[in-house]
Amino acid sequence: MPNGVALKGEITPPVDFVAKLQRAFGGRRAEGLERRKARQAEFDAGKMPDFLTETKHIRDGDWICAPIPDDLHDRRVEITGPTDRKMVINAMNCGAKMFMADFEDANSPTWQNMVDGQINLKDAIRRTISFRSPEGKEYQLNKQTAVLLVRPRGWHLDEKHVLVDGKPVSGGLFDFGLYFFHNAKELLARGSGPYFYLPKMESHLEARIWNDVFNLAQEELGIPRGTIRATVLIETIPAAFEMDEILYELREHSAGLNCGRWDYIFSCIKRFANKKDFLLADRALVTMTTHFMHSYSLLCIKTCHRRNIFAMGGMAAQIPVKNDPKANEEAFAKVRADKVREATDGHDGTWVAHPGMVQLATDAFNAIMKGPNQIEKKRDDVNVSAADLLDFAPSEPITEQGLRTNVSVGVQYLEAWLRGSGAVPIFNLMEDAATAEISRAQVWQWIRHPRGVLNDGRKVTKELFQQVLDEELGKIKTQVGEEAYGKRKFNVARELFEKITTDDHFVEFLTLPGYEYLN
């Protein structure tokens, strides 16, 4: 269906359900995206985010979120990944408490991926899913599996293959609507429920739209209000100032907040890329131990626990390293330190990107978190100010290797994404759209910022970027072989990556122009 499916004449009940959601909320979604543009103009004019004066009564109030469903009480380790059939089975079997099936950053939104993902999750819920590899290996679900959560696409993304009243449907409403329509009652019958992760929001007003979507969806299917539970990813800098308000909007449906660290870093770069006093060093140096990142994590814990709901930690992107024991031990040590910090601070659980890291993360939390969660750990000692959240550092060094890594990761990820793969191991890290966004956003800003200078004294320029791009693509061609290189999408990826990095206009998400290249 390359040119979209216009909804007219006879349509199926699930598509009719999606159309009803789009007609009810498509306009409000568009208004929300316009508000983001207006806010960006304020940031470009020098105004910085702050806690809202008009919602102080919500932050000061004594309200709490609705009680937590039984199968969400213990979320100490969650694994995330795309919705392909083998991944779904392996993730649900890997020993993690939860599996977040991702239609967003770990997914390339080809029509095939979006439809197959819905089928795979439907089969997994009914325990009929199986997979046979080309080598003849059989995969099926264990008796004990992870609890399923689903991340639909963010408000900014369309589903171009389905048109409602002549316009593309919201990608998030499409993903949510089909999954909820097909599976909500089945999940309840099996003792679970429709559980979601909500990405990329920038304000409590955007959370309010989701809450109204949930109410309409539950009403349409005759399901009790409050059945849906959603964890919001705090992965944009404006949302960090509205954590209480976001929880309040979703308090009947909330399952807490999550520190979406990689998108959060990207959001900081994106929102302040034109500010002369904002600059970040090499991506690898911007860790959760930096002041602004740790402050955001602690504020999440304090906010959530005050409202009797979960504060989830962030993603460890490291993966096991085969054939290199030293690099493998370094990867495990980084994940271990990250998870010990999260558990000690008071997070109720964490994310990993690879089944090989599940036990390590579980052990780290087990050693500190003796109960199913740490909501009783209120962290009244934490006092995070706006200045703490905006204390961005480090701003140096910017190194040639950091530039090369950003360029190589960005173009390699984009090439794989254009071929339909949204989660890609590169340089012993699991890269998704969020980490690729950091890479291209940093290069974009380094080119334009007066202090975008390498530690050897060279200014990062468009010419230096293009030289590095040529050299890194040459390395890739040598590694994969000239024939394989020619058959893949490196030329298209190069064209797109170069355009969004050298254009004076900062592209809001690389997946927006990238989506035009997908069938």
HELIX and SHEET records of a PDB file:
HELIX    1   1 PRO A   13  ASP A   44  1                                  32    
HELIX    2   2 LYS A   56  ASP A   60  1                                   5    
HELIX    3   3 ASP A   70  LEU A   72  5                                   3    
HELIX    4   4 ARG A   85  ASN A   93  1                                   9    
HELIX    5   5 TRP A  111  ILE A  125  1                                  15    
HELIX    6   6 GLY A  171  ALA A  189  1                                  19    
HELIX    7   7 HIS A  204  LEU A  221  1                                  18    
HELIX    8   8 ILE A  237  ALA A  240  1                                   4    
HELIX    9   9 MET A  243  GLU A  249  1                                   7    
HELIX   10  10 ARG A  261  PHE A  272  1                                  12    
HELIX   11  11 ARG A  283  LEU A  285  5                                   3    
HELIX   12  12 HIS A  291  ARG A  306  1                                  16    
HELIX   13  13 PRO A  325  ASP A  345  1                                  21    
HELIX   14  14 PRO A  355  MET A  357  5                                   3    
HELIX   15  15 VAL A  358  ILE A  368  1                                  11    
HELIX   16  16 ALA A  386  LEU A  389  1                                   4    
HELIX   17  17 GLU A  400  LEU A  418  1                                  19    
HELIX   18  18 ALA A  433  ARG A  448  1                                  16    
HELIX   19  19 LYS A  462  VAL A  480  1                                  19    
HELIX   20  20 GLU A  482  LYS A  487  1                                   6    
HELIX   21  21 PHE A  490  THR A  502  1                                  13    
HELIX   22  22 THR A  511  TYR A  515  1                                   5    
SHEET    1   A 3 VAL A   5  ALA A   6  0                                        
SHEET    2   A 3 ASP A 158  VAL A 164  1                                        
SHEET    3   A 3 LYS A 167  SER A 170 -1                                        
SHEET    1   B 8 VAL A 147  ARG A 151  0                                        
SHEET    2   B 8 MET A  98  ASP A 102  1                                        
SHEET    3   B 8 VAL A  77  GLY A  81  1                                        
SHEET    4   B 8 GLY A 349  VAL A 352  1                                        
SHEET    5   B 8 ALA A 311  ALA A 316  1                                        
SHEET    6   B 8 SER A 254  CYS A 259  1                                        
SHEET    7   B 8 ARG A 229  ILE A 234  1                                        
SHEET    8   B 8 TYR A 195  LEU A 198  1                                        
SHEET    1   C 2 SER A 130  ARG A 132  0                                        
SHEET    2   C 2 GLU A 138  GLN A 140 -1                                        
SHEET    1   D 2 VAL A 424  ILE A 426  0                                        
SHEET    2   D 2 LEU A 429  GLU A 431 -1                                        
END                                                                             
